Amino acid sequence: VIDGVEANAYLLVTFDGNDKEQLDAICEQTSEVVFECGALDVYVADTPDKRREAWAARSQFLEAIQAATEELDECDVVVPRDKIAEYFEWVLTLQKKYGVVIRGFGHAGDGNLHIYACKEKNGDMTMDEFVKKADLALDEMYRKATEMGGEISGEHGIGHSKVKFLEEAVGPEKMRLMRG
């Protein structure tokens, strides 16, 4: 909720241009497009202070998610940019299926998504139940990302939690090359 307006998503965009006139034209054209697509508002951060404030808000996303939950587990995937909305809409269906809250943010420019399965504070689910259900939800998220032509890791690497998906995602030949 910003200024009393609740939205299901926020989009933070940075543009480059050769001069102020070009940037103004890009902002105007973009504003028209997002309003046509149902945007509630457009905020142009056209001063250094406004830009700092906008990017400071972005850095608070994870902290806000953590503050609202007792426990969380992260899924860091990459999907093709033109599939981000489709993928995230599908991911939200897992809330009902597994009884976990799904929150997320990402980088639309490269399709890198940070999605969290969250256990609500004071919720009815035990920690053991949450761990099992979050694991099942994340398993589905990783598989769906590769099914859509994406990758099981964006920025955070493979680590222990994703190793079980690696061969399925890259195939036996790439696994053989990596082992070599």
Secondary structure, DSSP 8 states (H G I E B T S, - for coil): -BTTB--S---------SSHHHHHHHHHHHHHHHHHTT-S------SHHHHHHHHHHHHTHHHHHHHTEEEEEEEEEE--GGGHHHHHHHHHHHHHHHT-EEEEEEETTTTEEEEEEEEETT-S--HHHHHHHHHHHHHHHHHHHHHTT-BS-SSS--HHHHHHHHHHHH-HHHHHHHH-
